[in-house]
Amino acid sequence: MDATDRKLLDQIQRNAKTSIQALAEMTGISTASVQRRMRLLRDAGVIQREVAILDPKPLGLGITAIVAVELERDRLDQIDAFKRKAREDRQVTHFYCIAGDADFILVVMAQNIGDYEAFTHRFFFADKNVRKFRTSIVVSTVKATSEVPI
């Protein structure tokens, strides 16, 4: 990966709708080269997906919760089951396995506090392998990005 690839990646992570022609002008290479490079970056998995970033508020998602979770046991099958459950749940938008006080950090979106409470009952209280969880409710978002520093 060279500096031109990095310029392409930086631009498309800011706006995936940037035209091939505009990318060519920004980088000083031909449109054919841009297309070839973009295909190679996709094939290599550097570009994983191209998605729309939505504002959760107009969609009725007024609560964002950051949740630290500790599991009861360290059995691989139970850890894998918890990971699978988190990957499949649409309310879990981010899921991290961490080192430190907790085993996992989840970012969860909900319509309101009642919806989040229903989530906790379904996701945590119903899971005998969850020892404890601690929730922090986001009061305001100062910065949220999916951009990678290039």
Beta strands, then each sheet from edge to edge (+ up, - down):
strand 1: 63-71
strand 2: 92-97
strand 3: 104-110
strand 4: 130-137
sheet 1: 2+ 3- 1+ 4-
end
